[in-house]
Structures are given as structure tokens and as C-alpha cells.
Amino acid sequence: MSPVDLYARALHGQGARVRYRDGGSLPLDVSTWSAVEAPGDEDLLSRCGSATLDVGCGPGRLARALLGAGIACTGVDVAPAAVDLARARGAQVLHASVHDPLLDGTRWSTVLLADGNIGIGGDPQALLRRSAALLAPGGRVVVELDPPATPTRQVVVRLESGAQASSWFPWAHVAVDDVASVAASAGLQAVETWSAAGRHFASLRLPVAAQVAA
């Protein structure tokens, strides 16, 4: 079963877990993603600018909250079930990958990578480079990170629900105390880190010289 198909089942009420191929598992946090608001969201969204791209928006919690606050936001997600749920909540969402060429014609004041989405594709540097390429001059990437003193690593995982399991796919984790070096390898500068409600975040920008060149 594909990860997208099993994720769709989880979004519609079937419990699921993330299984790591090198050992261990944790619950897939669908209930938080589907909530109206999660603790720490207010601090996160206060850093989002006037035109935000919510990468891996899921069922649209953050995209809908931004629109409700008068901030233009477009979500993007590869899972049709997530796109349908987000649109039903009133969010503006594209069924696409962040790497899809259809995004190339727009520049965003903020690219948002929340709820662990720094892990998408298993290559944080590549994801941050793509995010940087989508920024308007002066824009920023706002990213949620793992707690300090946890491992920054590339992993292989699958989703499991009951007797069902998805195929394996790459993912990644980045700890907040490693974000400066990871961002630098993608051509970005970490200009702020903060914590709220037990969650950890950073704001990343292109260096001034790169913004002038763009």
C-alpha cells in the first residue's frame, strides 16, 4: 500500500503509526493536524507574512487559520484526501508537491514547514533550497523542528494501521540546535529560534547578498 493511501485512512479516523526501519515507532499525529488549533500555533503563525505557502498542509489547520486572520495562504499537499479535507474547511490548497513546476511562477513572503514537514523527502537541505527558491525578496522560511539534544538524521519509515503497512519512504528529523548548520548548507541563515507550548521553531532567510542578486 502506498503511504498516501494509508495516510488517507488515518485522516478518516483509522489510527496509524510511523514505523522506523532502524527500530521504534510513534503515533501519526492526525488528531492534532485535524484540530481547529494546536498549542503553539499562534506564535508560529505570527511569523507568517502576507502571502504564505503552507507546504504539506494536510487537512488545512494552519492554512485555514491564516486565511481567518486575513493572511493570504495557499496550501500544497500530495495526498488527495488531505486536499479534500482542507478545501472543505475553506482553505485554498493545491494538489501538488512543493517541487512541482506549477509553483515556479509565484514568490512567497513565507514558506511554512510545520508539523514535522522539514522531513519531507528525507533531505532537509534539498527541501530548504527549494523553499528558498520560492521566496520573494525579504521572505523567510518558517520551520518547526525537533527538540534540542535530539538526533538530526535521515531515516526510512513506513505507516502502519492495524494489519496494513505502507511501502517504506525517506524522512528526516532536524533538531532546533542543528538548524543553523542545516540552513547554511542550503544557503539560508537562521535569524531566530523560539519555543512555544513545547514546540520548537526557527525563521530562516536568504543572506542579504543573495537577496540583492535575486
N, C-alpha and C positions, 0 to 999 in steps of 0.2 A: 504494500500500500504506500502511496506517496505521502510525504509529510503534509502536503496541503490538504489531502483528503482526510487524514486523521485529525488535523487541526480543525477542519470544518466540523467533525463530530464533537470535538471538545467545545467549540463555540456554541453548539446546540445542546449542551447540557451533559455530555458524557465526560466523565473525569479522565484526565490524561496525565502522564508523567514524561519528563525528559530523562532518557537513559544515556549515560556516558559510556562510550565503548571501553574506556580505561577504568571503569568502575564507578558505582554510585548513581543516584537518581534524585530528582526533585520534582515537586508538583508543577504542572503547567499552570501558570497564574491567570487563568482565563477569567475568574470572577473579578479580579482587580481591573483587568483590561476592559471588561464589560460594564464596570460601575459608572455612575454619573461622575464621580470624582474620587480620587485616591489621595491619602495624606501626602503632602509634599508637592502636589500638582500646582498649587497657587504660586509657590516660589519658582518652580520650573517655568511656568507659562509667563510669569512676569518678565522673563528674559527674552521672550519671543517678539520679533519685530513685526512690522506692518504687513508683511507678506511671508508666510511661513509654509514650508514644505515639511509635512509630518511623514517621515519615512517609516514604513512598516506600521501604519496607523492602526491596524487591527480593526476592532469594532467601533472605532471612532471616538473614544472617550476624550482625547486631547484635542482632536480636530474640531469636535463639536463645541468644546469649552472655549476654544479660541474664537470661533465664529460668534458664540454668545457674548464674548467680551468685545466684539467689534473689530477683531483682527482677522484679516483675510487669511485663510488657511486652505491648502489643498493636501489631502492625504494621498498616499500611494501604498498599495499593498498587492502582493502576488496572489493572495487567496481570495477566490470569488465569494466565499461565504462571509469573510470579513468585510469585503467591499459592500456586499448587500446589507449587512447589519449597520455599517457606518452610514450608508446612504439613507437607510430607514430612520436614523437618528437626526438626519438633516445635514450631515457632513458632506462636503464636496470631496469626492475620492476618485482617483484613477486606478483602474485595474492594470497595474504595471509594476515593473521592477524599478528601483532607483537608477539602474544602469540603462533603462530604456531610452533610446534616442528621442522619444517624444518629449522628454523633459529638457532637451538641449536648448530650446528656444526661449526659455524663461530664466530669469535670475531672481533669487530669493533673498530677502533680508535675513531670514533664519532657516537653516536646515536642522530639523529636530530629530534626534536619535534617542528616544526614551524607551523605558521598559525593557532594557537589555538589548535594544536593537543595534548597538555597536557591534554585536556578534554576527550580524547578517553576513553570510558568505564566508565566514571563517577567516577573514583578512581585514582587520581593522584599518590598516594603513590604506589599502585599496579603497575601502568604503569612505574613509575620510578624504582621500584625494578626489573621489567622485563628488562628495558633498561640497568640497571647496570649489570645484569647477562650476557648481550650480549657484554660488553666492554672487549677489550684487556687490559692488564696491562698498566696503564698510560692513558687510554682512558677517554673520557668525554661525558656527555650528554649535548647537547646544546639545550636550550629550549626557546621558545617565550612565553611571559607572558602578563597578563593584566596590565594596568597602575597602578601606586601607588594609594593608597587610594580607590581602588575599592574592592568589596567583593570577598574573596576566598570562593567558595561554590560549593557544589554538587547540580545539578539541573536535571530536567527531561524536555526534549524538543521533538519537532517533526518538520519536514519540511513541508512547505505548498507552493503550487503553484497553483494559481487560486482556483478552487473548490476542488483540490486534497490535501489530507493531508496524511502524513505517520503515522505509529504507533509511540507511544512515546518511547523514549530511554534515557538512562542516559548520562549525560555530566558533565563537571566540568569547573570551572574557578579558576585560581591561579594568584593572584596579585604579581607583582615583589617584593613588600616589604614583602611578606609572603614566598618567595621561600626558604629561608634558613631553616625555620622550617619544611616546607613540605618535602624538600630534606632530612633533618636529619631524619625524620620519615621513610624514605626509605633507610637509610644507606648511604646517599651521603652528600658531603659538597659543598656548593655554594662557588666557588672560584672567581667568577667575575660576576658582573651585569653591564649592559650598555644599553644605548638607542641610537637609530638611526632612523631618519625620523619619529619620533613619535611612534616608536615601542620599545618594552622593551624585554630584553633578559637576560639569565643567562647561565653560564657554571658551570656544576656540575661534581665532581669527587668522586671516592671512596677514603676514608681515606687511608693513606699510609699503615697502619697496615693491612687493608683489601686487598690491592693490594699485599702485601707480602704473605699473607695467600693464596691468589688465585694462 
